[in-house]
Amino acid sequence: MGVVGGVGPQATAYFLDMVVRLTHAERDQDHLDMVVLNHARIPDRTAFILGASTENPGPVMAQDARRLERFGADFLVLPCNTAHHFTDEIAAAVDVPLVNIVEETVAEARRRVGDLRTLGVLATTGTARAEVYQRAAGAVGVDCVLPDEVDQAEVMRIIYEQVKAGLPADVAAFRGVVDRLRERGAQVVVLGCTELSVVAADHDLLAADRTLVDSLDVLARRTIERAGHRVRD
Amino acid sequence: MGVVGGVGPQATAYFLDMVVRLTHAERDQDHLDMVVLNHARIPDRTAFILGASTENPGPVMAQDARRLERFGADFLVLPCNTAHHFTDEIAAAVDVPLVNIVEETVAEARRRVGDLRTLGVLATTGTARAEVYQRAAGAVGVDCVLPDEVDQAEVMRIIYEQVKAGLPADVAAFRGVVDRLRERGAQVVVLGCTELSVVAADHDLLAADRTLVDSLDVLARRTIERAGHRVRD
């Protein structure tokens, strides 16, 4: 299987690590064969979606998908929620399937809470404006609540000025944003940006709280299963 | 650049993570473009070297190197010390350079101690028997000390029954083996198996002790520099 990665590089590294750690394996040869393209120079996704940049990352990721298909990947994953704005363009470029991180994450959120009506979404402003989660959730009758303007600026600071810059994340601020989504009715809160998955993994936020669903964790589990391997108990 | 990986999968994931974390970067686009082949099904290296298996991993890794070269990698690294027994075969298969983890690690050990005469080596029994470190160190006038039979069995338990099996490592046993190499004159102790690098990273053993040199950490730093990027201070 192939990983259309580099968006961002830290999230791609975490994704590979998650797949390895979550695979039921007793020796090297029990693991998945993977090819991971950590293509760091892909133009910024949010900047293009918001019109702050004219460099379109879509054709670059479509070409990366084709290169991975030629390398022999039998299915592809794209461990980035914002990049899923470009999913149709990437999927059209290849004959092998592209597992959709957003659809899989919404499906997992619905498994966590019996009658899911309201989903909280932490994501980049690009993902929010492109309505990536709103459309996937709306298609199955679920409403989304997103942070207000002040909280969204906080989320972007954590993603861009902290995680992508290789600096420690402000976990207290992160928890505050999550709490305020819950006050507004979110039954489940999705970490819909793989940089936030890095924060969750570094601070072990997921194990204790089943109403926090991490998109990167979900994608890792679905990748293992789709490759015909078993997820570690 | 390309990573001939999967030997083992956890070490490959750590290597990618190390390169990302150690790169001086303020945004995604400051990182290295990398293609990582996590080829888990490569036959066991130590089993072949010791004659316990007739499945030769050498031609498989040589083919992987060719595939990565065709993909566009301008240089290759192999984040596995035992696999370096097969370096000549792999290097001969491609036109691009293959950075040698063992030579780079010995060079780093010599930078750590002014007049290095005795180097302790923790590695798989395959790496030890193939004299991978003994030859690289001998070429620059440095002697190696390796664990005795009982301690070597302990090292192999940590590598195979703990790290490769996804279980917690016995850090106290690990420290005991290191201490006994020092008692026998080792001025610097090399972690010459990337599974031991996983133990060192998980338990933060390197920062406090400059006479412990981790081969995976060394390879990550040389990879960043060779790709024309800067190592984070």
Chai-1 contact restraints between the chains, C-beta under 6 A:
chainA,res_idxA,chainB,res_idxB,connection_type,confidence,min_distance_angstrom,max_distance_angstrom,comment,restraint_id
A,G8,B,D28,contact,1.0,0.0,6.0,A-B,restraint_1
A,P9,B,V20,contact,1.0,0.0,6.0,A-B,restraint_2
A,P9,B,D28,contact,1.0,0.0,6.0,A-B,restraint_3
A,P9,B,H31,contact,1.0,0.0,6.0,A-B,restraint_4
A,Q10,B,V20,contact,1.0,0.0,6.0,A-B,restraint_5
A,A13,B,L16,contact,1.0,0.0,6.0,A-B,restraint_6
A,A13,B,D17,contact,1.0,0.0,6.0,A-B,restraint_7
A,A13,B,V20,contact,1.0,0.0,6.0,A-B,restraint_8
A,L16,B,A13,contact,1.0,0.0,6.0,A-B,restraint_9
A,L16,B,L16,contact,1.0,0.0,6.0,A-B,restraint_10
A,D17,B,A13,contact,1.0,0.0,6.0,A-B,restraint_11
A,V20,B,P9,contact,1.0,0.0,6.0,A-B,restraint_12
A,V20,B,Q10,contact,1.0,0.0,6.0,A-B,restraint_13
A,V20,B,A13,contact,1.0,0.0,6.0,A-B,restraint_14
A,E26,B,A165,contact,1.0,0.0,6.0,A-B,restraint_15
A,R27,B,K164,contact,1.0,0.0,6.0,A-B,restraint_16
A,D28,B,G8,contact,1.0,0.0,6.0,A-B,restraint_17
A,D28,B,P9,contact,1.0,0.0,6.0,A-B,restraint_18
A,D28,B,A40,contact,1.0,0.0,6.0,A-B,restraint_19
A,D28,B,K164,contact,1.0,0.0,6.0,A-B,restraint_20
A,Q29,B,R41,contact,1.0,0.0,6.0,A-B,restraint_21
A,H31,B,P9,contact,1.0,0.0,6.0,A-B,restraint_22
A,H31,B,A40,contact,1.0,0.0,6.0,A-B,restraint_23
A,D33,B,H39,contact,1.0,0.0,6.0,A-B,restraint_24
A,D33,B,A40,contact,1.0,0.0,6.0,A-B,restraint_25
A,D33,B,R41,contact,1.0,0.0,6.0,A-B,restraint_26
A,M34,B,N38,contact,1.0,0.0,6.0,A-B,restraint_27
A,V35,B,L37,contact,1.0,0.0,6.0,A-B,restraint_28
A,V36,B,V36,contact,1.0,0.0,6.0,A-B,restraint_29
A,L37,B,V35,contact,1.0,0.0,6.0,A-B,restraint_30
A,N38,B,M34,contact,1.0,0.0,6.0,A-B,restraint_31
A,H39,B,D33,contact,1.0,0.0,6.0,A-B,restraint_32
A,A40,B,D28,contact,1.0,0.0,6.0,A-B,restraint_33
A,A40,B,H31,contact,1.0,0.0,6.0,A-B,restraint_34
A,A40,B,D33,contact,1.0,0.0,6.0,A-B,restraint_35
A,R41,B,Q29,contact,1.0,0.0,6.0,A-B,restraint_36
A,R41,B,D33,contact,1.0,0.0,6.0,A-B,restraint_37
A,F71,B,F71,contact,1.0,0.0,6.0,A-B,restraint_38
A,K164,B,R27,contact,1.0,0.0,6.0,A-B,restraint_39
A,K164,B,D28,contact,1.0,0.0,6.0,A-B,restraint_40
A,A165,B,E26,contact,1.0,0.0,6.0,A-B,restraint_41
